Amino acid sequence: MISKNVTLEVDGLNIVGQLYLPDKGIPYPTVCVCHGIPAYKPDPNDRGYPLLAEMICREGFAVLIFNFRGTKTSDGNLDILSWTKDLKAAIDYLYTLPEVDRLHLSLLGFSGGAAVSVCVASQDKRVSSVVTCACPAEFTFITEVDNPQSIVEEWLSGFRQVSPIRCVAGIAPRPLLLVHGSQDEVIEVSHAHRLYQKAGEPKQLIIIDGGKHRLRLNDEAMAAVLDWLKSQCQN
């Protein structure tokens, strides 16, 4: 396995990531991983997304992980609408690599990153399939503010525009897998059912019995995701 640092420039900002490549058999089916909105204190015992990337890479996939603007070592402020630009730039980058199998370029998104993945994939036909984990159908925390010209209103407007329930049908006829925990404490499992009903075929819904919001840490969920990604490479 080879790992190398990646820096993408988007809107004059440095978007920092890592690319993982298996050591033979190019071109590789590829997975672009999209993290969620940071909401937890760092756990020193959790290796985070690099551990997930290594697990997927060991199965023969090229894997890109990156930090959306406003998170960790990437520049800028957290802006969910601009996250769509960051993801498009990541896809652009992957599409230039000879190691990437352009017929098998999947997005794997978690929570807020899943929402961004759905919206970008609905418009970008270079994406061959999409996996969402704990994806919101829409961002329900959004409320109106008194001053419609305020910075806060502009920021909230981005969350209104990144609306998976309005975009998800656009993924078809490319395959979609929705994974959600039955006990998700952040995004109720009803969001997954709403998205599934709205999505076109082919689609699959997996509810992880007892699963919480952080499905990256759930072995059953990640095993199901990996099995599904591998099945797409046979098509």
RALIN-V712705 format. One record per backbone hydrogen bond with DSSP energy under -1.0 kcal/mol. CO is the residue of the C=O (numbers start at 1). NH is the residue of the N-H. If there is no record, write none. Layout:
<<CO;NH> <CO;NH>>
This chain:
<<2;21> <4;19> <6;17> <8;15> <10;13> <13;10> <14;75> <15;8> <16;67> <17;6> <18;65> <19;4> <20;63> <21;2> <28;101> <29;62> <30;106> <31;64> <32;108> <34;110> <43;46> <48;52> <49;53> <50;54> <51;55> <52;56> <53;57> <54;58> <56;59> <56;61> <57;60> <62;31> <63;20> <64;33> <65;18> <68;71> <71;74> <75;70> <79;83> <81;84> <82;86> <83;87> <84;88> <85;89> <86;90> <87;91> <88;92> <89;93> <90;94> <91;95> <93;96> <94;97> <97;100> <99;28> <101;104> <104;30> <105;128> <106;32> <107;131> <108;34> <109;133> <110;113> <111;115> <112;116> <113;117> <114;118> <115;119> <116;120> <117;121> <118;122> <120;123> <120;124> <124;127> <129;107> <130;177> <131;109> <132;179> <133;111> <137;165> <138;140> <139;142> <147;150> <150;154> <151;155> <152;156> <153;157> <154;158> <156;160> <157;161> <158;162> <161;163> <163;166> <163;167> <164;168> <167;170> <168;171> <171;174> <175;130> <176;204> <177;132> <178;206> <179;134> <180;208> <181;184> <188;191> <189;193> <190;194> <191;195> <192;196> <193;197> <194;198> <195;199> <202;176> <204;178> <206;180> <208;182> <208;211> <211;183> <213;215> <214;217> <215;218> <218;222> <219;223> <220;224> <221;225> <222;226> <223;227> <224;228> <225;229> <226;230> <227;231> <228;232> <231;234> <232;235>>
